[in-house]
Amino acid sequence: MKGNPEERAIILAQYVLEHNATVRSAAKKFGVSKSTVHKDIVKIADAFRSKNNSFLSGGALV
């Protein structure tokens, strides 16, 4: 899966959530390594966690 790494991370995370997929099955589906799937999903989770913490502390979500 070539292209923008941020876009790839979103697509992988969306696929895993929508299909209740494992890291292994997502990696196979998109032709990337399991470590790439894991890294990308952690990146998305960290972004959501960061936004959530900002919201909880009175910051605005962008």
PDB file of N, CA, C, O and CB in Angstrom:
ATOM      1  N   MET A   1       0.859  -1.169   0.000  1.00  0.00           N
ATOM      2  CA  MET A   1       0.000   0.000   0.000  1.00  0.00           C
ATOM      3  C   MET A   1       0.904   1.231   0.000  1.00  0.00           C
ATOM      4  O   MET A   1       1.579   1.526   0.986  1.00  0.00           O
ATOM      5  CB  MET A   1      -0.976  -0.001   1.231  1.00  0.00           C
ATOM      6  N   LYS A   2       0.901   1.929  -1.109  1.00  0.00           N
ATOM      7  CA  LYS A   2       1.745   3.114  -1.236  1.00  0.00           C
ATOM      8  C   LYS A   2       0.921   4.359  -0.981  1.00  0.00           C
ATOM      9  O   LYS A   2      -0.307   4.313  -0.909  1.00  0.00           O
ATOM     10  CB  LYS A   2       2.401   3.178  -2.626  1.00  0.00           C
ATOM     11  N   GLY A   3       1.619   5.466  -0.848  1.00  0.00           N
ATOM     12  CA  GLY A   3       0.927   6.735  -0.677  1.00  0.00           C
ATOM     13  C   GLY A   3       1.276   7.396   0.637  1.00  0.00           C
ATOM     14  O   GLY A   3       2.278   7.079   1.278  1.00  0.00           O
ATOM     15  N   ASN A   4       0.434   8.306   1.010  1.00  0.00           N
ATOM     16  CA  ASN A   4       0.601   9.111   2.207  1.00  0.00           C
ATOM     17  C   ASN A   4       0.511   8.243   3.467  1.00  0.00           C
ATOM     18  O   ASN A   4      -0.489   7.547   3.650  1.00  0.00           O
ATOM     19  CB  ASN A   4      -0.451  10.224   2.247  1.00  0.00           C
ATOM     20  N   PRO A   5       1.531   8.263   4.344  1.00  0.00           N
ATOM     21  CA  PRO A   5       1.497   7.440   5.561  1.00  0.00           C
ATOM     22  C   PRO A   5       0.323   7.767   6.486  1.00  0.00           C
ATOM     23  O   PRO A   5      -0.224   6.868   7.125  1.00  0.00           O
ATOM     24  CB  PRO A   5       2.788   7.611   6.322  1.00  0.00           C
ATOM     25  N   GLU A   6      -0.068   9.036   6.565  1.00  0.00           N
ATOM     26  CA  GLU A   6      -1.198   9.406   7.417  1.00  0.00           C
ATOM     27  C   GLU A   6      -2.499   8.830   6.859  1.00  0.00           C
ATOM     28  O   GLU A   6      -3.351   8.347   7.605  1.00  0.00           O
ATOM     29  CB  GLU A   6      -1.302  10.942   7.542  1.00  0.00           C
ATOM     30  N   GLU A   7      -2.635   8.890   5.546  1.00  0.00           N
ATOM     31  CA  GLU A   7      -3.822   8.327   4.902  1.00  0.00           C
ATOM     32  C   GLU A   7      -3.864   6.812   5.104  1.00  0.00           C
ATOM     33  O   GLU A   7      -4.921   6.246   5.382  1.00  0.00           O
ATOM     34  CB  GLU A   7      -3.839   8.671   3.391  1.00  0.00           C
ATOM     35  N   ARG A   8      -2.707   6.158   4.962  1.00  0.00           N
ATOM     36  CA  ARG A   8      -2.621   4.713   5.184  1.00  0.00           C
ATOM     37  C   ARG A   8      -3.042   4.361   6.599  1.00  0.00           C
ATOM     38  O   ARG A   8      -3.774   3.394   6.810  1.00  0.00           O
ATOM     39  CB  ARG A   8      -1.199   4.207   4.917  1.00  0.00           C
ATOM     40  N   ALA A   9      -2.582   5.139   7.572  1.00  0.00           N
ATOM     41  CA  ALA A   9      -2.922   4.872   8.968  1.00  0.00           C
ATOM     42  C   ALA A   9      -4.428   4.958   9.189  1.00  0.00           C
ATOM     43  O   ALA A   9      -5.002   4.125   9.890  1.00  0.00           O
ATOM     44  CB  ALA A   9      -2.196   5.855   9.893  1.00  0.00           C
ATOM     45  N   ILE A  10      -5.058   5.948   8.603  1.00  0.00           N
ATOM     46  CA  ILE A  10      -6.510   6.113   8.753  1.00  0.00           C
ATOM     47  C   ILE A  10      -7.249   4.956   8.095  1.00  0.00           C
ATOM     48  O   ILE A  10      -8.191   4.411   8.670  1.00  0.00           O
ATOM     49  CB  ILE A  10      -6.973   7.454   8.144  1.00  0.00           C
ATOM     50  N   ILE A  11      -6.828   4.581   6.898  1.00  0.00           N
ATOM     51  CA  ILE A  11      -7.484   3.485   6.185  1.00  0.00           C
ATOM     52  C   ILE A  11      -7.338   2.175   6.957  1.00  0.00           C
ATOM     53  O   ILE A  11      -8.301   1.421   7.095  1.00  0.00           O
ATOM     54  CB  ILE A  11      -6.899   3.336   4.769  1.00  0.00           C
ATOM     55  N   LEU A  12      -6.138   1.908   7.456  1.00  0.00           N
ATOM     56  CA  LEU A  12      -5.922   0.676   8.219  1.00  0.00           C
ATOM     57  C   LEU A  12      -6.759   0.656   9.492  1.00  0.00           C
ATOM     58  O   LEU A  12      -7.402  -0.347   9.804  1.00  0.00           O
ATOM     59  CB  LEU A  12      -4.441   0.519   8.568  1.00  0.00           C
ATOM     60  N   ALA A  13      -6.751   1.763  10.223  1.00  0.00           N
ATOM     61  CA  ALA A  13      -7.531   1.820  11.464  1.00  0.00           C
ATOM     62  C   ALA A  13      -9.017   1.659  11.181  1.00  0.00           C
ATOM     63  O   ALA A  13      -9.717   0.954  11.908  1.00  0.00           O
ATOM     64  CB  ALA A  13      -7.278   3.144  12.200  1.00  0.00           C
ATOM     65  N   GLN A  14      -9.496   2.303  10.137  1.00  0.00           N
ATOM     66  CA  GLN A  14     -10.906   2.189   9.763  1.00  0.00           C
ATOM     67  C   GLN A  14     -11.244   0.744   9.407  1.00  0.00           C
ATOM     68  O   GLN A  14     -12.284   0.231   9.821  1.00  0.00           O
ATOM     69  CB  GLN A  14     -11.233   3.125   8.579  1.00  0.00           C
ATOM     70  N   TYR A  15     -10.386   0.093   8.653  1.00  0.00           N
ATOM     71  CA  TYR A  15     -10.626  -1.300   8.267  1.00  0.00           C
ATOM     72  C   TYR A  15     -10.681  -2.207   9.499  1.00  0.00           C
ATOM     73  O   TYR A  15     -11.581  -3.037   9.628  1.00  0.00           O
ATOM     74  CB  TYR A  15      -9.529  -1.786   7.300  1.00  0.00           C
ATOM     75  N   VAL A  16      -9.718  -2.042  10.395  1.00  0.00           N
ATOM     76  CA  VAL A  16      -9.672  -2.877  11.603  1.00  0.00           C
ATOM     77  C   VAL A  16     -10.932  -2.683  12.436  1.00  0.00           C
ATOM     78  O   VAL A  16     -11.512  -3.655  12.920  1.00  0.00           O
ATOM     79  CB  VAL A  16      -8.424  -2.548  12.447  1.00  0.00           C
ATOM     80  N   LEU A  17     -11.356  -1.443  12.603  1.00  0.00           N
ATOM     81  CA  LEU A  17     -12.551  -1.170  13.404  1.00  0.00           C
ATOM     82  C   LEU A  17     -13.825  -1.677  12.733  1.00  0.00           C
ATOM     83  O   LEU A  17     -14.668  -2.291  13.387  1.00  0.00           O
ATOM     84  CB  LEU A  17     -12.670   0.321  13.665  1.00  0.00           C
ATOM     85  N   GLU A  18     -13.968  -1.426  11.446  1.00  0.00           N
ATOM     86  CA  GLU A  18     -15.197  -1.811  10.746  1.00  0.00           C
ATOM     87  C   GLU A  18     -15.352  -3.320  10.590  1.00  0.00           C
ATOM     88  O   GLU A  18     -16.471  -3.834  10.579  1.00  0.00           O
ATOM     89  CB  GLU A  18     -15.230  -1.165   9.387  1.00  0.00           C
ATOM     90  N   HIS A  19     -14.232  -4.030  10.469  1.00  0.00           N
ATOM     91  CA  HIS A  19     -14.288  -5.465  10.223  1.00  0.00           C
ATOM     92  C   HIS A  19     -13.869  -6.294  11.435  1.00  0.00           C
ATOM     93  O   HIS A  19     -13.777  -7.519  11.355  1.00  0.00           O
ATOM     94  CB  HIS A  19     -13.415  -5.812   9.050  1.00  0.00           C
ATOM     95  N   ASN A  20     -13.615  -5.617  12.562  1.00  0.00           N
ATOM     96  CA  ASN A  20     -13.127  -6.307  13.760  1.00  0.00           C
ATOM     97  C   ASN A  20     -11.941  -7.201  13.381  1.00  0.00           C
ATOM     98  O   ASN A  20     -11.837  -8.344  13.826  1.00  0.00           O
ATOM     99  CB  ASN A  20     -14.269  -7.151  14.422  1.00  0.00           C
ATOM    100  N   ALA A  21     -11.062  -6.656  12.559  1.00  0.00           N
ATOM    101  CA  ALA A  21      -9.949  -7.406  11.985  1.00  0.00           C
ATOM    102  C   ALA A  21      -8.769  -7.467  12.947  1.00  0.00           C
ATOM    103  O   ALA A  21      -8.598  -6.604  13.808  1.00  0.00           O
ATOM    104  CB  ALA A  21      -9.514  -6.781  10.663  1.00  0.00           C
ATOM    105  N   THR A  22      -7.973  -8.493  12.780  1.00  0.00           N
ATOM    106  CA  THR A  22      -6.728  -8.600  13.529  1.00  0.00           C
ATOM    107  C   THR A  22      -5.635  -7.839  12.783  1.00  0.00           C
ATOM    108  O   THR A  22      -5.780  -7.509  11.605  1.00  0.00           O
ATOM    109  CB  THR A  22      -6.325 -10.091  13.737  1.00  0.00           C
ATOM    110  N   VAL A  23      -4.552  -7.569  13.484  1.00  0.00           N
ATOM    111  CA  VAL A  23      -3.401  -6.931  12.845  1.00  0.00           C
ATOM    112  C   VAL A  23      -2.915  -7.813  11.699  1.00  0.00           C
ATOM    113  O   VAL A  23      -2.589  -7.321  10.619  1.00  0.00           O
ATOM    114  CB  VAL A  23      -2.256  -6.680  13.874  1.00  0.00           C
ATOM    115  N   ARG A  24      -2.872  -9.109  11.944  1.00  0.00           N
ATOM    116  CA  ARG A  24      -2.399 -10.052  10.922  1.00  0.00           C
ATOM    117  C   ARG A  24      -3.279 -10.006   9.666  1.00  0.00           C
ATOM    118  O   ARG A  24      -2.765  -9.949   8.549  1.00  0.00           O
ATOM    119  CB  ARG A  24      -2.373 -11.481  11.492  1.00  0.00           C
ATOM    120  N   SER A  25      -4.600 -10.030   9.851  1.00  0.00           N
ATOM    121  CA  SER A  25      -5.491 -10.040   8.683  1.00  0.00           C
ATOM    122  C   SER A  25      -5.462  -8.700   7.941  1.00  0.00           C
ATOM    123  O   SER A  25      -5.554  -8.674   6.714  1.00  0.00           O
ATOM    124  CB  SER A  25      -6.930 -10.364   9.115  1.00  0.00           C
ATOM    125  N   ALA A  26      -5.335  -7.597   8.668  1.00  0.00           N
ATOM    126  CA  ALA A  26      -5.240  -6.287   8.014  1.00  0.00           C
ATOM    127  C   ALA A  26      -3.941  -6.178   7.222  1.00  0.00           C
ATOM    128  O   ALA A  26      -3.928  -5.649   6.110  1.00  0.00           O
ATOM    129  CB  ALA A  26      -5.324  -5.151   9.057  1.00  0.00           C
ATOM    130  N   ALA A  27      -2.859  -6.677   7.793  1.00  0.00           N
ATOM    131  CA  ALA A  27      -1.573  -6.651   7.091  1.00  0.00           C
ATOM    132  C   ALA A  27      -1.659  -7.440   5.791  1.00  0.00           C
ATOM    133  O   ALA A  27      -1.173  -6.996   4.751  1.00  0.00           O
ATOM    134  CB  ALA A  27      -0.454  -7.219   7.985  1.00  0.00           C
ATOM    135  N   LYS A  28      -2.276  -8.603   5.860  1.00  0.00           N
ATOM    136  CA  LYS A  28      -2.422  -9.438   4.662  1.00  0.00           C
ATOM    137  C   LYS A  28      -3.312  -8.758   3.622  1.00  0.00           C
ATOM    138  O   LYS A  28      -2.995  -8.764   2.432  1.00  0.00           O
ATOM    139  CB  LYS A  28      -3.004 -10.814   5.035  1.00  0.00           C
ATOM    140  N   LYS A  29      -4.413  -8.177   4.065  1.00  0.00           N
ATOM    141  CA  LYS A  29      -5.366  -7.523   3.164  1.00  0.00           C
ATOM    142  C   LYS A  29      -4.714  -6.373   2.390  1.00  0.00           C
ATOM    143  O   LYS A  29      -4.955  -6.210   1.194  1.00  0.00           O
ATOM    144  CB  LYS A  29      -6.568  -7.001   3.957  1.00  0.00           C
ATOM    145  N   PHE A  30      -3.880  -5.570   3.084  1.00  0.00           N
ATOM    146  CA  PHE A  30      -3.307  -4.372   2.473  1.00  0.00           C
ATOM    147  C   PHE A  30      -1.863  -4.553   1.998  1.00  0.00           C
ATOM    148  O   PHE A  30      -1.266  -3.621   1.461  1.00  0.00           O
ATOM    149  CB  PHE A  30      -3.367  -3.237   3.451  1.00  0.00           C
ATOM    150  N   GLY A  31      -1.305  -5.741   2.195  1.00  0.00           N
ATOM    151  CA  GLY A  31       0.039  -6.008   1.699  1.00  0.00           C
ATOM    152  C   GLY A  31       1.131  -5.251   2.419  1.00  0.00           C
ATOM    153  O   GLY A  31       2.116  -4.836   1.808  1.00  0.00           O
ATOM    154  N   VAL A  32       0.958  -5.069   3.726  1.00  0.00           N
ATOM    155  CA  VAL A  32       1.974  -4.412   4.546  1.00  0.00           C
ATOM    156  C   VAL A  32       2.349  -5.351   5.690  1.00  0.00           C
ATOM    157  O   VAL A  32       1.700  -6.377   5.894  1.00  0.00           O
ATOM    158  CB  VAL A  32       1.463  -3.034   5.092  1.00  0.00           C
ATOM    159  N   SER A  33       3.385  -5.001   6.426  1.00  0.00           N
ATOM    160  CA  SER A  33       3.813  -5.845   7.537  1.00  0.00           C
ATOM    161  C   SER A  33       2.908  -5.647   8.752  1.00  0.00           C
ATOM    162  O   SER A  33       2.219  -4.635   8.876  1.00  0.00           O
ATOM    163  CB  SER A  33       5.270  -5.543   7.907  1.00  0.00           C
ATOM    164  N   LYS A  34       2.928  -6.636   9.642  1.00  0.00           N
ATOM    165  CA  LYS A  34       2.159  -6.528  10.881  1.00  0.00           C
ATOM    166  C   LYS A  34       2.656  -5.348  11.709  1.00  0.00           C
ATOM    167  O   LYS A  34       1.868  -4.666  12.364  1.00  0.00           O
ATOM    168  CB  LYS A  34       2.253  -7.836  11.697  1.00  0.00           C
ATOM    169  N   SER A  35       3.964  -5.111  11.679  1.00  0.00           N
ATOM    170  CA  SER A  35       4.494  -3.988  12.459  1.00  0.00           C
ATOM    171  C   SER A  35       4.012  -2.649  11.900  1.00  0.00           C
ATOM    172  O   SER A  35       3.810  -1.703  12.662  1.00  0.00           O
ATOM    173  CB  SER A  35       6.029  -4.028  12.475  1.00  0.00           C
ATOM    174  N   THR A  36       3.826  -2.557  10.590  1.00  0.00           N
ATOM    175  CA  THR A  36       3.294  -1.330   9.990  1.00  0.00           C
ATOM    176  C   THR A  36       1.865  -1.089  10.447  1.00  0.00           C
ATOM    177  O   THR A  36       1.504   0.032  10.807  1.00  0.00           O
ATOM    178  CB  THR A  36       3.354  -1.406   8.455  1.00  0.00           C
ATOM    179  N   VAL A  37       1.043  -2.150  10.431  1.00  0.00           N
ATOM    180  CA  VAL A  37      -0.343  -2.008  10.890  1.00  0.00           C
ATOM    181  C   VAL A  37      -0.360  -1.566  12.344  1.00  0.00           C
ATOM    182  O   VAL A  37      -1.079  -0.634  12.705  1.00  0.00           O
ATOM    183  CB  VAL A  37      -1.122  -3.337  10.720  1.00  0.00           C
ATOM    184  N   HIS A  38       0.424  -2.229  13.173  1.00  0.00           N
ATOM    185  CA  HIS A  38       0.455  -1.898  14.597  1.00  0.00           C
ATOM    186  C   HIS A  38       0.897  -0.453  14.808  1.00  0.00           C
ATOM    187  O   HIS A  38       0.269   0.290  15.562  1.00  0.00           O
ATOM    188  CB  HIS A  38       1.393  -2.854  15.352  1.00  0.00           C
ATOM    189  N   LYS A  39       1.971  -0.061  14.144  1.00  0.00           N
ATOM    190  CA  LYS A  39       2.500   1.306  14.282  1.00  0.00           C
ATOM    191  C   LYS A  39       1.459   2.336  13.854  1.00  0.00           C
ATOM    192  O   LYS A  39       1.273   3.353  14.522  1.00  0.00           O
ATOM    193  CB  LYS A  39       3.788   1.478  13.445  1.00  0.00           C
ATOM    194  N   ASP A  40       0.787   2.073  12.747  1.00  0.00           N
ATOM    195  CA  ASP A  40      -0.207   3.019  12.240  1.00  0.00           C
ATOM    196  C   ASP A  40      -1.414   3.123  13.166  1.00  0.00           C
ATOM    197  O   ASP A  40      -1.933   4.218  13.385  1.00  0.00           O
ATOM    198  CB  ASP A  40      -0.661   2.606  10.846  1.00  0.00           C
ATOM    199  N   ILE A  41      -1.863   2.004  13.709  1.00  0.00           N
ATOM    200  CA  ILE A  41      -3.014   2.035  14.614  1.00  0.00           C
ATOM    201  C   ILE A  41      -2.649   2.743  15.915  1.00  0.00           C
ATOM    202  O   ILE A  41      -3.463   3.486  16.464  1.00  0.00           O
ATOM    203  CB  ILE A  41      -3.516   0.605  14.906  1.00  0.00           C
ATOM    204  N   VAL A  42      -1.446   2.523  16.407  1.00  0.00           N
ATOM    205  CA  VAL A  42      -0.995   3.237  17.609  1.00  0.00           C
ATOM    206  C   VAL A  42      -0.935   4.736  17.328  1.00  0.00           C
ATOM    207  O   VAL A  42      -1.291   5.544  18.186  1.00  0.00           O
ATOM    208  CB  VAL A  42       0.395   2.716  18.073  1.00  0.00           C
ATOM    209  N   LYS A  43      -0.484   5.110  16.128  1.00  0.00           N
ATOM    210  CA  LYS A  43      -0.422   6.531  15.747  1.00  0.00           C
ATOM    211  C   LYS A  43      -1.818   7.163  15.789  1.00  0.00           C
ATOM    212  O   LYS A  43      -1.986   8.270  16.301  1.00  0.00           O
ATOM    213  CB  LYS A  43       0.192   6.689  14.329  1.00  0.00           C
ATOM    214  N   ILE A  44      -2.808   6.462  15.253  1.00  0.00           N
ATOM    215  CA  ILE A  44      -4.188   6.963  15.253  1.00  0.00           C
ATOM    216  C   ILE A  44      -4.732   7.028  16.678  1.00  0.00           C
ATOM    217  O   ILE A  44      -5.363   8.014  17.061  1.00  0.00           O
ATOM    218  CB  ILE A  44      -5.093   6.065  14.375  1.00  0.00           C
ATOM    219  N   ALA A  45      -4.489   5.982  17.461  1.00  0.00           N
ATOM    220  CA  ALA A  45      -4.967   5.958  18.850  1.00  0.00           C
ATOM    221  C   ALA A  45      -4.348   7.100  19.648  1.00  0.00           C
ATOM    222  O   ALA A  45      -5.036   7.752  20.433  1.00  0.00           O
ATOM    223  CB  ALA A  45      -4.637   4.605  19.516  1.00  0.00           C
ATOM    224  N   ASP A  46      -3.062   7.344  19.453  1.00  0.00           N
ATOM    225  CA  ASP A  46      -2.400   8.447  20.155  1.00  0.00           C
ATOM    226  C   ASP A  46      -2.994   9.793  19.753  1.00  0.00           C
ATOM    227  O   ASP A  46      -3.152  10.680  20.592  1.00  0.00           O
ATOM    228  CB  ASP A  46      -0.893   8.434  19.869  1.00  0.00           C
ATOM    229  N   ALA A  47      -3.322   9.944  18.476  1.00  0.00           N
ATOM    230  CA  ALA A  47      -3.924  11.199  18.017  1.00  0.00           C
ATOM    231  C   ALA A  47      -5.282  11.413  18.672  1.00  0.00           C
ATOM    232  O   ALA A  47      -5.590  12.521  19.113  1.00  0.00           O
ATOM    233  CB  ALA A  47      -4.068  11.204  16.484  1.00  0.00           C
ATOM    234  N   PHE A  48      -6.100  10.361  18.741  1.00  0.00           N
ATOM    235  CA  PHE A  48      -7.401  10.478  19.401  1.00  0.00           C
ATOM    236  C   PHE A  48      -7.238  10.749  20.888  1.00  0.00           C
ATOM    237  O   PHE A  48      -7.959  11.566  21.460  1.00  0.00           O
ATOM    238  CB  PHE A  48      -8.226   9.208  19.189  1.00  0.00           C
ATOM    239  N   ARG A  49      -6.294  10.067  21.506  1.00  0.00           N
ATOM    240  CA  ARG A  49      -6.055  10.256  22.933  1.00  0.00           C
ATOM    241  C   ARG A  49      -5.611  11.693  23.202  1.00  0.00           C
ATOM    242  O   ARG A  49      -6.047  12.307  24.175  1.00  0.00           O
ATOM    243  CB  ARG A  49      -4.996   9.255  23.448  1.00  0.00           C
ATOM    244  N   SER A  50      -4.755  12.221  22.351  1.00  0.00           N
ATOM    245  CA  SER A  50      -4.277  13.593  22.498  1.00  0.00           C
ATOM    246  C   SER A  50      -5.427  14.588  22.365  1.00  0.00           C
ATOM    247  O   SER A  50      -5.533  15.525  23.156  1.00  0.00           O
ATOM    248  CB  SER A  50      -3.192  13.896  21.456  1.00  0.00           C
ATOM    249  N   LYS A  51      -6.282  14.389  21.374  1.00  0.00           N
ATOM    250  CA  LYS A  51      -7.444  15.266  21.189  1.00  0.00           C
ATOM    251  C   LYS A  51      -8.391  15.150  22.377  1.00  0.00           C
ATOM    252  O   LYS A  51      -8.920  16.157  22.846  1.00  0.00           O
ATOM    253  CB  LYS A  51      -8.187  14.922  19.879  1.00  0.00           C
ATOM    254  N   ASN A  52      -8.607  13.942  22.863  1.00  0.00           N
ATOM    255  CA  ASN A  52      -9.505  13.715  23.985  1.00  0.00           C
ATOM    256  C   ASN A  52      -8.968  14.395  25.242  1.00  0.00           C
ATOM    257  O   ASN A  52      -9.733  15.008  25.987  1.00  0.00           O
ATOM    258  CB  ASN A  52      -9.694  12.208  24.228  1.00  0.00           C
ATOM    259  N   ASN A  53      -7.666  14.292  25.482  1.00  0.00           N
ATOM    260  CA  ASN A  53      -7.075  14.945  26.648  1.00  0.00           C
ATOM    261  C   ASN A  53      -7.218  16.455  26.552  1.00  0.00           C
ATOM    262  O   ASN A  53      -7.470  17.121  27.556  1.00  0.00           O
ATOM    263  CB  ASN A  53      -5.600  14.562  26.788  1.00  0.00           C
ATOM    264  N   SER A  54      -7.061  16.998  25.356  1.00  0.00           N
ATOM    265  CA  SER A  54      -7.227  18.433  25.158  1.00  0.00           C
ATOM    266  C   SER A  54      -8.664  18.843  25.457  1.00  0.00           C
ATOM    267  O   SER A  54      -8.900  19.872  26.090  1.00  0.00           O
ATOM    268  CB  SER A  54      -6.842  18.832  23.723  1.00  0.00           C
ATOM    269  N   PHE A  55      -9.610  18.050  25.009  1.00  0.00           N
ATOM    270  CA  PHE A  55     -11.022  18.327  25.241  1.00  0.00           C
ATOM    271  C   PHE A  55     -11.341  18.265  26.732  1.00  0.00           C
ATOM    272  O   PHE A  55     -12.036  19.135  27.259  1.00  0.00           O
ATOM    273  CB  PHE A  55     -11.901  17.333  24.464  1.00  0.00           C
ATOM    274  N   LEU A  56     -10.836  17.242  27.408  1.00  0.00           N
ATOM    275  CA  LEU A  56     -11.118  17.076  28.832  1.00  0.00           C
ATOM    276  C   LEU A  56     -10.510  18.192  29.670  1.00  0.00           C
ATOM    277  O   LEU A  56     -11.031  18.524  30.734  1.00  0.00           O
ATOM    278  CB  LEU A  56     -10.600  15.734  29.312  1.00  0.00           C
ATOM    279  N   SER A  57      -9.411  18.772  29.198  1.00  0.00           N
ATOM    280  CA  SER A  57      -8.769  19.843  29.957  1.00  0.00           C
ATOM    281  C   SER A  57      -9.246  21.228  29.518  1.00  0.00           C
ATOM    282  O   SER A  57      -8.657  22.239  29.900  1.00  0.00           O
ATOM    283  CB  SER A  57      -7.260  19.749  29.809  1.00  0.00           C
ATOM    284  N   GLY A  58     -10.309  21.273  28.721  1.00  0.00           N
ATOM    285  CA  GLY A  58     -10.888  22.554  28.338  1.00  0.00           C
ATOM    286  C   GLY A  58     -10.468  23.068  26.985  1.00  0.00           C
ATOM    287  O   GLY A  58     -10.905  24.142  26.569  1.00  0.00           O
ATOM    288  N   GLY A  59      -9.622  22.321  26.281  1.00  0.00           N
ATOM    289  CA  GLY A  59      -9.206  22.737  24.944  1.00  0.00           C
ATOM    290  C   GLY A  59     -10.272  22.408  23.922  1.00  0.00           C
ATOM    291  O   GLY A  59     -11.135  21.561  24.155  1.00  0.00           O
ATOM    292  N   ALA A  60     -10.208  23.068  22.817  1.00  0.00           N
ATOM    293  CA  ALA A  60     -11.182  22.828  21.746  1.00  0.00           C
ATOM    294  C   ALA A  60     -10.677  21.729  20.831  1.00  0.00           C
ATOM    295  O   ALA A  60      -9.477  21.619  20.581  1.00  0.00           O
ATOM    296  CB  ALA A  60     -11.451  24.120  20.939  1.00  0.00           C
ATOM    297  N   LEU A  61     -11.590  20.924  20.336  1.00  0.00           N
ATOM    298  CA  LEU A  61     -11.241  19.927  19.333  1.00  0.00           C
ATOM    299  C   LEU A  61     -11.206  20.602  17.982  1.00  0.00           C
ATOM    300  O   LEU A  61     -12.083  21.402  17.654  1.00  0.00           O
ATOM    301  CB  LEU A  61     -12.240  18.741  19.336  1.00  0.00           C
ATOM    302  N   VAL A  62     -10.208  20.283  17.209  1.00  0.00           N
ATOM    303  CA  VAL A  62     -10.072  20.875  15.877  1.00  0.00           C
ATOM    304  C   VAL A  62     -10.331  19.816  14.845  1.00  0.00           C
ATOM    305  O   VAL A  62     -10.271  20.093  13.647  1.00  0.00           O
ATOM    306  CB  VAL A  62      -8.678  21.501  15.672  1.00  0.00           C
TER     307      VAL A  62
END
